[in-house]
């Protein structure tokens, strides 16, 4: 059954035209690999900050987080919005300015510095592992968008996945990061309008915040509840700090693209402030859904259901506006992810290993790789259908993507800060974290919190203690010491 009217469909068509126009103009400004991947290091800090922030909102946020908000209430704000804000404030002080400094040096890919700091195998190993796990994250975002297509339009979930995936990669192939960033800005405006309207109207339906608080189930406003205890929260804080400060490579690109340490700090600070505030607008209708629809069969559909029931009563076209905002949000996040993956493959793997320096050839390869990766992403979108026993898309994301990000993010981010660790520690930290994750998850079958703590502690310990061991059993060459010193002097 479709809940959409002709006006709703007209809104979608208008937005599609706007997205194509943005892609067209971005294409005209994309003349080099630097333009394609980092906007020529000339992106305004406020624009990059908005892009960094809205890159955290795909349809996934309105589906996976809706399920947690519906079941456990305020916990979703504590484990998601609050942790990201704290992580980004850490980034303001430590990581963001270092990414900005690398942008000033002309870096194209967040992994490019690893060869200068460590060695080529470290760069290649982290590039391959990040590319492999990122498709899980991208597939879940497309699946989440398909959920809204299914709920609003009544389209079969399989066709919803295919259509959502094709639309999302349609304009990214030629436009590069400029298309992604400007679409992020348009998406922010488009997303805020229907979500704020739904926030206000849904609050009125329950008698304001006072009515929501009093009518919610007991324990609904506890900071942490259900399976999300303090140790889960702390482990998740470490993971999202790594992720939002640059281990998720498209977010590192937002810092790099401004081309200066001071500007990169502003990017992280504004994004942190937005994460403290806007999620309240997004989560409130999800909390209200628990009061108005206490027996939902699919809690992940909570936001979709309340939007479907309320928005058409306010004004025709608002439901289409909401679907457009979700398309925009998902496109902005996925397109920036695809761009970063393409950067990794083009710059860190193909271009480096094949020693290709021709700008036009690299740009063409980047566009082809973006298309190929988009197709793989659509295939990965069927993971939730193939593994229904996994317990919801949030659990799938946490188990696989968030669970594996630590061993990648620790050498990647700490390599910018701690100069004593050599390439041996970087590779051992990366490999050791993966091995421990596999042993605990599939051998011992421990819960996510224990598995994640085990891998994080392993990676951290190896990274920091490797210099002590290396100096006792191996002699570090003078050339290696000078190379590392030169890298840090450049920062």
C-alpha positions as CSV (number, residue, x, y, z in Angstrom):
1,X,0.0,0.0,0.0
2,X,1.4,3.4,-1.0
3,X,0.9,6.4,1.3
4,X,2.3,8.8,-1.3
5,X,0.3,11.3,-3.2
6,X,1.1,12.8,-6.7
7,X,2.5,15.9,-4.8
8,X,4.8,13.7,-2.8
9,X,6.2,12.1,-6.0
10,X,6.6,15.6,-7.6
11,X,8.7,16.6,-4.6
12,X,11.0,13.6,-5.2
13,X,11.3,14.5,-8.9
14,X,12.2,18.1,-8.1
15,X,14.9,17.0,-5.7
16,X,16.3,14.5,-8.1
17,X,16.7,17.3,-10.7
18,X,18.5,19.5,-8.0
19,X,20.9,16.6,-7.2
20,X,21.7,16.1,-10.9
21,X,22.3,19.9,-11.3
22,X,24.7,19.8,-8.3
23,X,26.5,16.8,-9.8
24,X,26.8,18.6,-13.1
25,X,28.3,21.8,-11.7
26,X,30.6,19.8,-9.5
27,X,31.8,17.8,-12.5
28,X,32.7,21.1,-14.3
29,X,34.9,22.1,-11.4
30,X,36.5,18.7,-11.1
31,X,39.6,18.9,-13.3
32,X,42.1,16.8,-11.3
33,X,42.5,14.0,-8.8
34,X,42.9,16.7,-6.1
35,X,39.6,18.2,-7.0
36,X,37.9,14.8,-7.1
37,X,39.1,13.6,-3.7
38,X,39.8,16.8,-1.5
39,X,38.2,19.7,-3.4
40,X,41.6,21.2,-4.1
41,X,42.2,21.7,-0.3
42,X,40.0,24.8,-0.6
43,X,36.7,23.8,1.0
44,X,35.4,26.4,3.5
45,X,35.5,25.1,7.1
46,X,31.8,25.8,7.8
47,X,30.8,23.8,4.7
48,X,33.1,21.0,5.6
49,X,31.8,21.0,9.1
50,X,28.2,20.7,7.9
51,X,29.2,17.9,5.6
52,X,31.1,16.1,8.4
53,X,28.0,16.4,10.6
54,X,25.3,15.3,8.2
55,X,27.6,12.4,7.0
56,X,26.5,10.8,10.2
57,X,22.8,10.8,9.2
58,X,21.7,8.3,6.6
59,X,18.4,6.5,6.6
60,X,20.3,4.0,8.8
61,X,20.1,6.6,11.7
62,X,16.3,6.8,11.3
63,X,15.9,3.0,11.2
64,X,18.5,1.4,13.4
65,X,18.5,4.1,16.1
66,X,14.7,4.2,16.0
67,X,14.7,0.6,17.1
68,X,16.9,1.4,20.1
69,X,15.1,4.6,20.9
70,X,11.7,2.7,20.8
71,X,13.0,-0.1,23.1
72,X,15.3,1.7,25.5
73,X,14.4,5.4,25.4
74,X,17.0,8.0,26.3
75,X,19.8,5.4,26.0
76,X,20.2,6.1,22.3
77,X,21.2,9.7,23.0
78,X,23.8,8.6,25.5
79,X,25.4,5.9,23.4
80,X,25.3,7.7,20.1
81,X,25.0,11.5,20.1
82,X,26.9,12.1,23.4
83,X,29.7,9.7,22.6
84,X,30.3,11.4,19.2
85,X,30.3,14.8,20.7
86,X,32.9,13.8,23.3
87,X,34.9,12.1,20.6
88,X,34.9,15.2,18.4
89,X,36.0,17.4,21.2
90,X,39.0,15.1,21.6
91,X,39.5,15.5,17.9
92,X,39.5,19.3,18.2
93,X,42.5,19.1,20.6
94,X,44.4,16.2,19.0
95,X,43.5,14.7,15.6
96,X,41.7,17.3,13.5
97,X,44.6,19.8,13.3
98,X,47.0,17.1,12.3
99,X,44.7,16.0,9.4
100,X,44.5,19.7,8.4
101,X,48.2,20.0,8.4
102,X,48.5,17.0,6.2
103,X,46.0,18.6,3.8
104,X,48.3,21.7,3.7
105,X,51.1,19.3,2.6
106,X,49.0,18.1,-0.3
107,X,47.7,14.8,0.9
108,X,45.0,13.2,-1.3
109,X,44.1,10.1,0.8
110,X,43.9,9.7,4.6
111,X,46.1,6.6,4.3
112,X,48.7,8.3,2.1
113,X,50.8,9.5,5.1
114,X,51.2,5.9,6.4
115,X,53.9,5.2,4.0
116,X,56.0,8.2,5.1
117,X,55.3,7.6,8.7
118,X,55.6,3.7,8.7
119,X,56.1,1.9,5.4
120,X,54.3,0.8,2.2
121,X,53.0,-2.6,3.6
122,X,51.3,-0.7,6.5
123,X,49.6,1.6,4.0
124,X,48.5,-1.2,1.8
125,X,47.3,-3.5,4.6
126,X,45.2,-0.9,6.3
127,X,43.8,0.2,2.8
128,X,42.7,-3.3,2.0
129,X,41.2,-4.1,5.4
130,X,39.3,-0.8,5.6
131,X,37.9,-1.2,2.1
132,X,36.7,-4.7,2.9
133,X,34.8,-3.9,6.0
134,X,33.4,-0.6,4.8
135,X,31.0,-2.3,2.3
136,X,29.1,-3.8,5.3
137,X,28.5,-0.3,6.6
138,X,27.4,1.0,3.2
139,X,25.1,-1.9,2.5
140,X,23.3,-1.4,5.8
141,X,22.7,2.3,4.9
142,X,21.1,1.3,1.5
143,X,19.0,-1.3,3.3
144,X,17.8,1.4,5.7
145,X,16.7,3.6,2.9
146,X,14.9,0.7,1.3
147,X,12.9,0.3,4.6
148,X,11.4,3.8,4.1
149,X,10.6,3.1,0.4
150,X,8.9,-0.1,1.6
151,X,7.0,1.7,4.3
152,X,5.9,4.8,2.4
153,X,5.5,3.5,-1.2
154,X,4.7,-0.2,-0.5
155,X,7.5,-1.3,-2.9
156,X,9.0,-4.8,-2.4
157,X,12.1,-4.6,-0.2
158,X,14.3,-6.2,-2.8
159,X,13.3,-3.7,-5.5
160,X,13.6,-0.9,-2.9
161,X,17.2,-1.9,-2.2
162,X,18.1,-1.9,-5.9
163,X,16.4,1.4,-6.7
164,X,17.9,3.1,-3.6
165,X,21.3,1.9,-4.5
166,X,21.1,3.0,-8.2
167,X,19.8,6.4,-7.3
168,X,22.5,6.9,-4.7
169,X,25.5,6.3,-7.0
170,X,24.0,7.9,-10.1
171,X,25.7,11.3,-9.8
172,X,28.7,10.6,-7.6
173,X,30.8,8.9,-10.3
174,X,31.7,12.2,-12.1
175,X,31.3,14.8,-9.4
176,X,33.7,13.6,-6.7
177,X,33.9,15.1,-3.2
178,X,32.6,18.5,-4.4
179,X,29.3,16.9,-5.4
180,X,29.2,15.1,-2.1
181,X,29.9,18.2,0.1
182,X,27.5,20.5,-1.7
183,X,24.8,17.8,-1.6
184,X,25.5,17.5,2.1
185,X,24.7,21.2,2.5
186,X,21.5,20.9,0.5
187,X,20.6,17.7,2.4
188,X,21.1,19.5,5.8
189,X,18.5,22.1,4.8
190,X,16.1,19.5,3.3
191,X,16.4,17.2,6.3
192,X,15.9,19.8,9.0
193,X,12.6,21.0,7.6
194,X,10.4,17.8,7.8
195,X,12.2,16.5,10.9
196,X,11.6,19.8,12.8
197,X,8.0,19.8,11.7
198,X,7.5,16.2,12.8
199,X,9.2,17.0,16.1
200,X,6.8,19.9,16.8
201,X,3.6,18.1,15.7
202,X,4.5,14.8,17.5
203,X,5.2,16.6,20.7
204,X,1.8,18.3,20.5
205,X,0.2,14.9,20.2
206,X,1.5,13.8,23.5
207,X,1.2,17.1,25.4
208,X,4.7,18.4,25.0
209,X,7.8,17.2,26.8
210,X,5.9,17.0,30.1
211,X,3.4,14.6,28.6
212,X,6.1,12.5,26.9
213,X,8.1,12.2,30.1
214,X,5.0,11.2,32.2
215,X,3.5,8.8,29.6
216,X,6.7,6.9,28.8
217,X,7.3,3.4,30.3
218,X,9.2,3.2,33.6
219,X,13.0,3.5,33.2
220,X,12.6,5.0,29.8
221,X,14.7,8.1,30.6
222,X,17.7,6.3,32.2
223,X,21.0,7.2,30.6
224,X,21.9,3.6,30.0
225,X,19.5,0.6,30.0
226,X,19.0,-2.9,28.5
227,X,22.2,-4.4,27.1
228,X,23.9,-0.9,27.0
229,X,25.8,-0.6,30.3
230,X,28.7,1.6,31.2
231,X,31.4,-0.7,29.8
232,X,29.5,-0.9,26.5
233,X,29.2,2.9,26.4
234,X,32.9,3.3,27.1
235,X,34.0,0.8,24.5
236,X,31.6,2.5,22.0
237,X,33.0,5.9,23.0
238,X,36.5,4.7,22.0
239,X,35.2,3.3,18.7
240,X,33.3,6.4,17.7
241,X,36.2,8.7,18.7
242,X,38.4,6.7,16.4
243,X,35.7,6.7,13.7
244,X,34.6,10.4,13.7
245,X,38.2,11.7,14.2
246,X,39.3,10.1,11.0
247,X,39.4,6.3,11.1
248,X,36.2,6.5,9.0
249,X,38.1,7.9,6.0
250,X,35.5,10.1,4.5
251,X,35.4,12.1,7.8
252,X,39.2,12.4,7.7
253,X,38.7,13.9,4.2
254,X,36.5,16.6,5.6
255,X,39.5,17.7,7.8
256,X,42.0,17.3,5.0
257,X,39.9,19.2,2.4
258,X,40.1,22.6,4.4
259,X,43.9,22.5,4.0
260,X,44.9,24.0,7.4
261,X,45.2,22.9,11.0
262,X,43.2,25.9,12.4
263,X,40.4,25.4,9.9
264,X,40.2,21.6,10.7
265,X,39.8,22.4,14.4
266,X,36.7,24.6,13.5
267,X,35.3,21.7,11.5
268,X,35.5,19.3,14.4
269,X,34.1,21.8,16.9
270,X,31.0,22.9,14.9
271,X,30.2,19.2,14.2
272,X,30.5,18.4,17.9
273,X,28.1,21.2,18.8
274,X,25.6,20.0,16.2
275,X,25.8,16.4,17.5
276,X,24.9,17.7,21.0
277,X,21.8,19.5,19.8
278,X,20.1,18.2,16.6
279,X,19.8,14.5,17.6
280,X,17.2,15.6,20.2
281,X,15.0,16.7,17.3
282,X,15.5,13.4,15.6
283,X,15.1,11.1,18.5
284,X,12.0,12.8,20.1
285,X,9.5,11.4,17.5
286,X,11.1,7.9,18.0
287,X,10.5,8.2,21.8
288,X,6.9,9.5,21.1
289,X,6.3,6.4,18.9
290,X,6.7,4.2,22.0
291,X,3.8,6.1,23.7
292,X,1.5,6.3,20.6
293,X,2.3,2.8,19.2
294,X,3.3,0.7,22.2
295,X,3.0,-2.6,20.4
296,X,4.9,-2.1,17.1
297,X,5.9,-5.4,15.6
298,X,9.0,-3.8,14.0
299,X,10.6,-1.2,16.3
300,X,13.1,-0.3,13.5
301,X,10.1,1.1,11.6
302,X,9.1,3.5,14.5
303,X,10.2,6.7,12.8
304,X,8.8,5.7,9.5
305,X,5.4,4.9,11.0
306,X,5.0,8.1,12.9
307,X,6.1,10.1,9.9
308,X,3.8,8.2,7.6
309,X,0.8,8.9,10.0
310,X,1.5,12.5,10.9
311,X,3.1,14.3,7.9
312,X,0.3,13.8,5.3
313,X,-2.2,15.4,7.8
314,X,-0.1,18.6,8.0
315,X,0.4,19.4,4.3
316,X,0.4,17.5,1.0
317,X,3.9,16.8,-0.1
318,X,5.5,16.6,3.3
319,X,5.8,12.8,3.2
320,X,7.6,13.1,-0.1
321,X,9.7,15.8,1.5
322,X,10.7,13.4,4.3
323,X,11.5,10.6,1.8
324,X,13.6,13.1,-0.2
325,X,15.4,14.1,3.0
326,X,16.2,10.5,3.8
327,X,17.4,9.9,0.2
328,X,19.5,13.1,0.5
329,X,21.0,12.0,3.9
330,X,21.8,8.5,2.7
331,X,23.2,9.8,-0.6
332,X,25.5,12.3,1.1
333,X,26.8,9.7,3.5
334,X,27.3,6.9,1.0
335,X,28.7,9.2,-1.7
336,X,31.3,10.5,0.7
337,X,32.1,6.9,1.7
338,X,32.4,5.8,-1.9
339,X,34.6,8.8,-2.6
340,X,37.0,7.9,0.2
341,X,37.0,4.2,-0.8
342,X,37.8,5.3,-4.4
343,X,40.6,7.5,-3.0
344,X,42.1,4.6,-1.1
345,X,42.0,2.3,-4.1
346,X,43.1,4.8,-6.6
347,X,45.8,6.6,-4.6
348,X,46.9,4.1,-2.0
349,X,46.6,0.8,-4.0
350,X,46.5,1.2,-7.8
351,X,48.3,4.5,-8.2
352,X,51.0,3.6,-5.7
353,X,51.6,0.0,-6.6
354,X,51.4,0.6,-10.4
355,X,53.3,3.9,-10.0
356,X,50.8,5.8,-12.1
357,X,51.3,9.6,-12.0
358,X,49.2,10.6,-15.0
359,X,46.4,12.9,-13.7
360,X,43.8,12.1,-16.4
361,X,44.3,8.4,-16.2
362,X,44.0,8.4,-12.4
363,X,40.8,10.5,-12.6
364,X,39.3,8.1,-15.0
365,X,40.3,5.1,-12.9
366,X,38.8,6.9,-9.8
367,X,35.4,7.3,-11.6
368,X,35.3,3.6,-12.7
369,X,36.3,2.4,-9.3
370,X,33.5,4.5,-7.7
371,X,31.0,2.8,-10.0
372,X,32.3,-0.7,-9.3
373,X,32.3,-0.1,-5.6
374,X,28.7,1.2,-5.8
375,X,27.6,-2.1,-7.4
376,X,29.4,-4.1,-4.6
377,X,27.6,-1.8,-2.1
378,X,24.2,-2.7,-3.5
379,X,25.1,-6.4,-3.2
380,X,26.1,-5.9,0.4
381,X,22.7,-4.3,1.1
382,X,21.1,-7.7,1.1
383,X,23.1,-8.8,4.3
384,X,20.1,-8.1,6.7
385,X,17.9,-10.2,4.5
386,X,20.5,-13.0,4.3
387,X,21.1,-13.0,8.1
388,X,17.8,-12.2,9.7
389,X,19.0,-13.9,12.9
390,X,21.6,-11.2,13.4
391,X,19.2,-9.2,15.5
392,X,18.6,-6.0,13.6
393,X,20.8,-3.7,11.5
394,X,22.3,-1.8,14.4
395,X,23.6,-5.1,15.8
396,X,25.0,-6.1,12.4
397,X,26.8,-2.7,12.1
398,X,28.2,-2.9,15.7
399,X,29.2,-6.6,15.4
400,X,31.1,-6.3,12.2
401,X,31.9,-2.7,11.2
402,X,32.3,-1.0,14.6
403,X,33.9,-4.1,16.0
404,X,36.6,-4.2,13.4
405,X,37.3,-0.4,13.2
406,X,39.5,-0.4,16.3
407,X,42.5,-2.3,14.8
408,X,42.4,-0.1,11.8
409,X,41.8,3.2,13.6
410,X,44.5,2.8,16.3
411,X,47.6,2.7,14.1
412,X,46.0,5.2,11.7
413,X,45.2,7.9,14.3
414,X,47.9,7.3,16.9
415,X,50.4,7.3,14.1
416,X,49.7,11.0,13.8
417,X,50.4,11.5,17.5
418,X,52.9,9.0,19.0
419,X,56.3,9.0,17.2
420,X,58.0,6.2,18.9
421,X,56.1,3.3,17.4
422,X,57.7,1.9,14.2
423,X,56.1,0.1,11.2
424,X,56.4,-3.2,13.2
425,X,54.1,-1.9,15.9
426,X,51.6,-0.5,13.4
427,X,51.3,-3.8,11.5
428,X,51.3,-5.9,14.7
429,X,48.7,-3.7,16.3
430,X,46.5,-4.0,13.2
431,X,47.0,-7.8,12.8
432,X,46.8,-8.5,16.6
433,X,43.5,-6.7,16.9
434,X,41.9,-8.6,14.0
435,X,43.1,-11.9,15.3
436,X,41.8,-11.3,18.9
437,X,38.5,-10.1,17.5
438,X,38.1,-13.3,15.5
439,X,39.1,-15.5,18.5
440,X,36.7,-13.9,20.9
441,X,33.8,-13.5,18.4
442,X,33.9,-16.8,16.7
443,X,36.0,-19.0,18.9
444,X,34.9,-18.0,22.4
445,X,31.6,-16.4,21.2
446,X,31.8,-13.6,23.8
447,X,29.4,-10.6,23.8
448,X,30.3,-7.5,21.7
449,X,31.5,-5.6,24.8
450,X,34.0,-8.2,25.8
451,X,35.1,-8.9,22.2
452,X,35.6,-5.2,21.5
453,X,37.5,-4.5,24.8
454,X,39.8,-7.5,24.1
455,X,40.7,-6.3,20.6
456,X,41.1,-2.6,21.6
457,X,43.3,-3.4,24.6
458,X,45.4,-5.8,22.3
459,X,45.9,-3.1,19.6
460,X,46.6,-0.3,22.1
461,X,49.1,-2.4,24.1
462,X,51.0,-3.6,21.0
463,X,51.1,-0.1,19.5
464,X,52.5,1.6,22.6
465,X,54.8,-1.2,23.8
466,X,56.3,-2.2,20.5
467,X,59.1,0.5,20.7
468,X,60.4,-1.0,24.0
469,X,60.5,-4.5,22.5
470,X,62.0,-3.4,19.2
471,X,64.9,-1.5,20.9
472,X,65.8,-4.7,22.8
473,X,65.7,-7.3,20.0
474,X,66.2,-5.2,16.9
475,X,68.2,-2.2,15.9
476,X,66.2,0.6,14.3
477,X,68.2,2.1,11.4
478,X,69.3,5.7,11.5
479,X,67.5,6.3,8.2
480,X,64.1,5.1,9.7
481,X,64.5,7.4,12.8
482,X,65.3,10.4,10.5
483,X,62.3,9.7,8.3
484,X,59.9,9.6,11.3
485,X,61.5,12.7,12.8
486,X,61.1,14.5,9.4
487,X,57.4,13.5,9.2
488,X,56.6,14.9,12.7
489,X,58.5,18.1,11.9
490,X,56.2,18.5,8.9
491,X,53.2,18.5,11.2
